[in-house]
Amino acid sequence: MDNFQELENKGRTLLKSFLDQIGATDQQPTTDKFDPVDYYFTYKGKKIVAEIKCRDIKYKDYDTHLIEDSKLKALLKAKEDNGCDLAYYINFFGEDIVY
């Protein structure tokens, strides 16, 4: 497993743990390394698509956290194509901070 896949797995594991704690349902991580988004789930009746990033803790207090233009376009396209209500860009910093 390469570093990219390790970070993908870590992000999905962290997100699942968070979503379990808040009572999200219909959790569906994407499976292919090249899928344009990372996760689908339902929360409070809203269908949500998400892009996940794992970042070093030293970046948590930066004023901004960027998403690549191509990732944003893919996220918004997945939202539209899959009838989602919301699209989230989720950043994990270390093991226990999420924006």
PyMOL CGO cylinders between C-alpha atoms (Angstrom):
from pymol import cmd
from pymol.cgo import CYLINDER

trace = [
    CYLINDER, 0.00, 0.00, 0.00, 1.43, 3.40, -0.95, 0.3, 1, 1, 1, 1, 1, 1,
    CYLINDER, 1.43, 3.40, -0.95, 1.35, 6.61, 1.13, 0.3, 1, 1, 1, 1, 1, 1,
    CYLINDER, 1.35, 6.61, 1.13, -1.61, 7.96, -0.88, 0.3, 1, 1, 1, 1, 1, 1,
    CYLINDER, -1.61, 7.96, -0.88, -3.71, 4.89, -0.11, 0.3, 1, 1, 1, 1, 1, 1,
    CYLINDER, -3.71, 4.89, -0.11, -2.68, 4.96, 3.56, 0.3, 1, 1, 1, 1, 1, 1,
    CYLINDER, -2.68, 4.96, 3.56, -3.91, 8.57, 3.87, 0.3, 1, 1, 1, 1, 1, 1,
    CYLINDER, -3.91, 8.57, 3.87, -7.13, 7.71, 2.02, 0.3, 1, 1, 1, 1, 1, 1,
    CYLINDER, -7.13, 7.71, 2.02, -7.80, 4.83, 4.41, 0.3, 1, 1, 1, 1, 1, 1,
    CYLINDER, -7.80, 4.83, 4.41, -6.97, 6.97, 7.45, 0.3, 1, 1, 1, 1, 1, 1,
    CYLINDER, -6.97, 6.97, 7.45, -9.37, 9.71, 6.29, 0.3, 1, 1, 1, 1, 1, 1,
    CYLINDER, -9.37, 9.71, 6.29, -12.19, 7.26, 5.67, 0.3, 1, 1, 1, 1, 1, 1,
    CYLINDER, -12.19, 7.26, 5.67, -11.64, 5.61, 9.07, 0.3, 1, 1, 1, 1, 1, 1,
    CYLINDER, -11.64, 5.61, 9.07, -11.64, 8.98, 10.85, 0.3, 1, 1, 1, 1, 1, 1,
    CYLINDER, -11.64, 8.98, 10.85, -14.75, 10.11, 8.98, 0.3, 1, 1, 1, 1, 1, 1,
    CYLINDER, -14.75, 10.11, 8.98, -16.62, 6.88, 9.72, 0.3, 1, 1, 1, 1, 1, 1,
    CYLINDER, -16.62, 6.88, 9.72, -15.83, 7.25, 13.41, 0.3, 1, 1, 1, 1, 1, 1,
    CYLINDER, -15.83, 7.25, 13.41, -17.08, 10.84, 13.39, 0.3, 1, 1, 1, 1, 1, 1,
    CYLINDER, -17.08, 10.84, 13.39, -20.22, 9.98, 11.42, 0.3, 1, 1, 1, 1, 1, 1,
    CYLINDER, -20.22, 9.98, 11.42, -21.01, 7.06, 13.75, 0.3, 1, 1, 1, 1, 1, 1,
    CYLINDER, -21.01, 7.06, 13.75, -20.80, 9.46, 16.71, 0.3, 1, 1, 1, 1, 1, 1,
    CYLINDER, -20.80, 9.46, 16.71, -23.25, 11.94, 15.20, 0.3, 1, 1, 1, 1, 1, 1,
    CYLINDER, -23.25, 11.94, 15.20, -25.69, 9.31, 13.95, 0.3, 1, 1, 1, 1, 1, 1,
    CYLINDER, -25.69, 9.31, 13.95, -25.14, 9.58, 10.20, 0.3, 1, 1, 1, 1, 1, 1,
    CYLINDER, -25.14, 9.58, 10.20, -26.67, 6.76, 8.15, 0.3, 1, 1, 1, 1, 1, 1,
    CYLINDER, -26.67, 6.76, 8.15, -26.28, 5.21, 4.68, 0.3, 1, 1, 1, 1, 1, 1,
    CYLINDER, -26.28, 5.21, 4.68, -22.50, 5.58, 4.89, 0.3, 1, 1, 1, 1, 1, 1,
    CYLINDER, -22.50, 5.58, 4.89, -20.88, 4.63, 1.59, 0.3, 1, 1, 1, 1, 1, 1,
    CYLINDER, -20.88, 4.63, 1.59, -17.17, 5.19, 1.09, 0.3, 1, 1, 1, 1, 1, 1,
    CYLINDER, -17.17, 5.19, 1.09, -16.09, 5.11, -2.53, 0.3, 1, 1, 1, 1, 1, 1,
    CYLINDER, -16.09, 5.11, -2.53, -13.89, 2.17, -3.41, 0.3, 1, 1, 1, 1, 1, 1,
    CYLINDER, -13.89, 2.17, -3.41, -11.67, 3.00, -6.36, 0.3, 1, 1, 1, 1, 1, 1,
    CYLINDER, -11.67, 3.00, -6.36, -8.39, 4.84, -5.82, 0.3, 1, 1, 1, 1, 1, 1,
    CYLINDER, -8.39, 4.84, -5.82, -9.36, 7.18, -8.66, 0.3, 1, 1, 1, 1, 1, 1,
    CYLINDER, -9.36, 7.18, -8.66, -12.95, 7.94, -7.60, 0.3, 1, 1, 1, 1, 1, 1,
    CYLINDER, -12.95, 7.94, -7.60, -13.48, 11.72, -7.82, 0.3, 1, 1, 1, 1, 1, 1,
    CYLINDER, -13.48, 11.72, -7.82, -15.00, 11.91, -4.29, 0.3, 1, 1, 1, 1, 1, 1,
    CYLINDER, -15.00, 11.91, -4.29, -14.47, 9.93, -1.10, 0.3, 1, 1, 1, 1, 1, 1,
    CYLINDER, -14.47, 9.93, -1.10, -17.73, 9.37, 0.76, 0.3, 1, 1, 1, 1, 1, 1,
    CYLINDER, -17.73, 9.37, 0.76, -21.53, 9.52, 0.67, 0.3, 1, 1, 1, 1, 1, 1,
    CYLINDER, -21.53, 9.52, 0.67, -23.77, 9.57, 3.74, 0.3, 1, 1, 1, 1, 1, 1,
    CYLINDER, -23.77, 9.57, 3.74, -27.11, 10.80, 5.06, 0.3, 1, 1, 1, 1, 1, 1,
    CYLINDER, -27.11, 10.80, 5.06, -27.43, 13.14, 8.03, 0.3, 1, 1, 1, 1, 1, 1,
    CYLINDER, -27.43, 13.14, 8.03, -30.67, 14.64, 9.34, 0.3, 1, 1, 1, 1, 1, 1,
    CYLINDER, -30.67, 14.64, 9.34, -32.45, 13.61, 6.14, 0.3, 1, 1, 1, 1, 1, 1,
    CYLINDER, -32.45, 13.61, 6.14, -29.89, 15.22, 3.84, 0.3, 1, 1, 1, 1, 1, 1,
    CYLINDER, -29.89, 15.22, 3.84, -27.85, 13.19, 1.36, 0.3, 1, 1, 1, 1, 1, 1,
    CYLINDER, -27.85, 13.19, 1.36, -24.23, 14.38, 1.46, 0.3, 1, 1, 1, 1, 1, 1,
    CYLINDER, -24.23, 14.38, 1.46, -21.16, 13.80, -0.68, 0.3, 1, 1, 1, 1, 1, 1,
    CYLINDER, -21.16, 13.80, -0.68, -17.72, 14.47, 0.80, 0.3, 1, 1, 1, 1, 1, 1,
    CYLINDER, -17.72, 14.47, 0.80, -14.11, 14.96, -0.15, 0.3, 1, 1, 1, 1, 1, 1,
    CYLINDER, -14.11, 14.96, -0.15, -11.69, 14.10, 2.68, 0.3, 1, 1, 1, 1, 1, 1,
    CYLINDER, -11.69, 14.10, 2.68, -8.18, 15.41, 3.34, 0.3, 1, 1, 1, 1, 1, 1,
    CYLINDER, -8.18, 15.41, 3.34, -5.79, 14.41, 6.13, 0.3, 1, 1, 1, 1, 1, 1,
    CYLINDER, -5.79, 14.41, 6.13, -3.41, 17.20, 7.01, 0.3, 1, 1, 1, 1, 1, 1,
    CYLINDER, -3.41, 17.20, 7.01, -0.54, 17.65, 9.41, 0.3, 1, 1, 1, 1, 1, 1,
    CYLINDER, -0.54, 17.65, 9.41, -1.64, 19.13, 12.75, 0.3, 1, 1, 1, 1, 1, 1,
    CYLINDER, -1.64, 19.13, 12.75, 0.71, 22.09, 12.24, 0.3, 1, 1, 1, 1, 1, 1,
    CYLINDER, 0.71, 22.09, 12.24, -1.64, 23.45, 9.56, 0.3, 1, 1, 1, 1, 1, 1,
    CYLINDER, -1.64, 23.45, 9.56, -4.82, 23.51, 11.67, 0.3, 1, 1, 1, 1, 1, 1,
    CYLINDER, -4.82, 23.51, 11.67, -4.60, 27.20, 12.59, 0.3, 1, 1, 1, 1, 1, 1,
    CYLINDER, -4.60, 27.20, 12.59, -4.05, 28.50, 9.07, 0.3, 1, 1, 1, 1, 1, 1,
    CYLINDER, -4.05, 28.50, 9.07, -6.66, 31.07, 8.02, 0.3, 1, 1, 1, 1, 1, 1,
    CYLINDER, -6.66, 31.07, 8.02, -7.59, 29.11, 4.90, 0.3, 1, 1, 1, 1, 1, 1,
    CYLINDER, -7.59, 29.11, 4.90, -7.51, 25.53, 3.66, 0.3, 1, 1, 1, 1, 1, 1,
    CYLINDER, -7.51, 25.53, 3.66, -7.58, 25.18, -0.09, 0.3, 1, 1, 1, 1, 1, 1,
    CYLINDER, -7.58, 25.18, -0.09, -9.28, 22.65, -2.31, 0.3, 1, 1, 1, 1, 1, 1,
    CYLINDER, -9.28, 22.65, -2.31, -7.95, 22.06, -5.80, 0.3, 1, 1, 1, 1, 1, 1,
    CYLINDER, -7.95, 22.06, -5.80, -10.16, 23.43, -8.56, 0.3, 1, 1, 1, 1, 1, 1,
    CYLINDER, -10.16, 23.43, -8.56, -10.50, 19.99, -10.17, 0.3, 1, 1, 1, 1, 1, 1,
    CYLINDER, -10.50, 19.99, -10.17, -11.51, 18.45, -6.81, 0.3, 1, 1, 1, 1, 1, 1,
    CYLINDER, -11.51, 18.45, -6.81, -14.12, 21.17, -6.24, 0.3, 1, 1, 1, 1, 1, 1,
    CYLINDER, -14.12, 21.17, -6.24, -15.59, 20.66, -9.71, 0.3, 1, 1, 1, 1, 1, 1,
    CYLINDER, -15.59, 20.66, -9.71, -15.69, 16.88, -9.21, 0.3, 1, 1, 1, 1, 1, 1,
    CYLINDER, -15.69, 16.88, -9.21, -17.34, 17.30, -5.79, 0.3, 1, 1, 1, 1, 1, 1,
    CYLINDER, -17.34, 17.30, -5.79, -20.02, 19.61, -7.18, 0.3, 1, 1, 1, 1, 1, 1,
    CYLINDER, -20.02, 19.61, -7.18, -20.60, 17.32, -10.17, 0.3, 1, 1, 1, 1, 1, 1,
    CYLINDER, -20.60, 17.32, -10.17, -21.00, 14.30, -7.86, 0.3, 1, 1, 1, 1, 1, 1,
    CYLINDER, -21.00, 14.30, -7.86, -23.47, 16.33, -5.78, 0.3, 1, 1, 1, 1, 1, 1,
    CYLINDER, -23.47, 16.33, -5.78, -25.57, 17.08, -8.84, 0.3, 1, 1, 1, 1, 1, 1,
    CYLINDER, -25.57, 17.08, -8.84, -25.25, 13.67, -10.54, 0.3, 1, 1, 1, 1, 1, 1,
    CYLINDER, -25.25, 13.67, -10.54, -26.16, 11.74, -7.38, 0.3, 1, 1, 1, 1, 1, 1,
    CYLINDER, -26.16, 11.74, -7.38, -29.01, 13.95, -6.16, 0.3, 1, 1, 1, 1, 1, 1,
    CYLINDER, -29.01, 13.95, -6.16, -27.15, 15.05, -3.05, 0.3, 1, 1, 1, 1, 1, 1,
    CYLINDER, -27.15, 15.05, -3.05, -28.34, 17.97, -0.96, 0.3, 1, 1, 1, 1, 1, 1,
    CYLINDER, -28.34, 17.97, -0.96, -24.91, 19.04, 0.29, 0.3, 1, 1, 1, 1, 1, 1,
    CYLINDER, -24.91, 19.04, 0.29, -21.22, 18.71, -0.59, 0.3, 1, 1, 1, 1, 1, 1,
    CYLINDER, -21.22, 18.71, -0.59, -18.61, 18.84, 2.19, 0.3, 1, 1, 1, 1, 1, 1,
    CYLINDER, -18.61, 18.84, 2.19, -14.86, 19.37, 2.04, 0.3, 1, 1, 1, 1, 1, 1,
    CYLINDER, -14.86, 19.37, 2.04, -13.67, 17.69, 5.25, 0.3, 1, 1, 1, 1, 1, 1,
    CYLINDER, -13.67, 17.69, 5.25, -10.17, 18.30, 6.64, 0.3, 1, 1, 1, 1, 1, 1,
    CYLINDER, -10.17, 18.30, 6.64, -8.73, 16.20, 9.45, 0.3, 1, 1, 1, 1, 1, 1,
    CYLINDER, -8.73, 16.20, 9.45, -5.80, 17.57, 11.43, 0.3, 1, 1, 1, 1, 1, 1,
    CYLINDER, -5.80, 17.57, 11.43, -4.06, 14.91, 13.48, 0.3, 1, 1, 1, 1, 1, 1,
    CYLINDER, -4.06, 14.91, 13.48, -6.36, 12.29, 14.98, 0.3, 1, 1, 1, 1, 1, 1,
    CYLINDER, -6.36, 12.29, 14.98, -9.09, 14.38, 16.58, 0.3, 1, 1, 1, 1, 1, 1,
    CYLINDER, -9.09, 14.38, 16.58, -9.64, 17.72, 14.85, 0.3, 1, 1, 1, 1, 1, 1,
    CYLINDER, -9.64, 17.72, 14.85, -12.01, 18.07, 11.92, 0.3, 1, 1, 1, 1, 1, 1,
    CYLINDER, -12.01, 18.07, 11.92, -13.01, 21.15, 9.93, 0.3, 1, 1, 1, 1, 1, 1,
]
cmd.load_cgo(trace, "trace")
